[in-house]
Amino acid sequence: MPEGRSEVLGLEWDRVNFSRGVLQLEATKNGSWREIPMTQAAYDVLSALPKDRPRPFPSVGTAFDGALERAGIKNFHFHDLQT
């Protein structure tokens, strides 16, 4: 699984710091912690999600792969979404 995808799927609510506007990531490729700032769009999306489960995106991998298949998109990966 590409690093970006695993970081999103592994993100837990206790690592989302709304007051500071950062995501605290511990499962990075080199094993170290890092923080990334949330864009306003990310903040808005995360704020709107239900907090009754341990992870914000428990099924994004399956949904993403299914959406690509339905759209007929080939050779596109989750990390291609990064700007």
HUWO-V581658 format. One record per residue. N is the residue number from 1. PHI is phi in degrees with one decimal (999 if undefined). Layout:
# HUWO-V581658
n->N phi->PHI
n->N phi->PHI
This chain:
# HUWO-V581658
n->1 phi->999
n->2 phi->-58.5
n->3 phi->-56.0
n->4 phi->-58.1
n->5 phi->-67.4
n->6 phi->-66.1
n->7 phi->-65.5
n->8 phi->-66.9
n->9 phi->-66.1
n->10 phi->-86.9
n->11 phi->-63.1
n->12 phi->-113.7
n->13 phi->-57.4
n->14 phi->-72.0
n->15 phi->-102.8
n->16 phi->-98.7
n->17 phi->-105.9
n->18 phi->-66.4
n->19 phi->-65.8
n->20 phi->-97.8
n->21 phi->68.6
n->22 phi->-133.3
n->23 phi->-107.2
n->24 phi->-101.6
n->25 phi->-106.7
n->26 phi->-109.7
n->27 phi->-96.0
n->28 phi->-83.0
n->29 phi->-57.7
n->30 phi->-91.7
n->31 phi->82.5
n->32 phi->-101.9
n->33 phi->-81.9
n->34 phi->-154.4
n->35 phi->-118.5
n->36 phi->-123.9
n->37 phi->-71.9
n->38 phi->-85.9
n->39 phi->-73.0
n->40 phi->-61.9
n->41 phi->-62.7
n->42 phi->-63.4
n->43 phi->-58.7
n->44 phi->-63.2
n->45 phi->-64.0
n->46 phi->-63.7
n->47 phi->-62.7
n->48 phi->-83.4
n->49 phi->-77.3
n->50 phi->-65.7
n->51 phi->-103.0
n->52 phi->-89.9
n->53 phi->-135.4
n->54 phi->-70.3
n->55 phi->-126.2
n->56 phi->-64.5
n->57 phi->-125.1
n->58 phi->-70.0
n->59 phi->-127.8
n->60 phi->-62.7
n->61 phi->-61.6
n->62 phi->-64.2
n->63 phi->-63.8
n->64 phi->-61.9
n->65 phi->-62.0
n->66 phi->-65.0
n->67 phi->-64.3
n->68 phi->-61.9
n->69 phi->-63.9
n->70 phi->-62.8
n->71 phi->-82.3
n->72 phi->72.1
n->73 phi->-89.3
n->74 phi->-111.1
n->75 phi->54.6
n->76 phi->-125.1
n->77 phi->-123.8
n->78 phi->-52.9
n->79 phi->-68.2
n->80 phi->-68.3
n->81 phi->-76.4
n->82 phi->-68.0
n->83 phi->-105.1
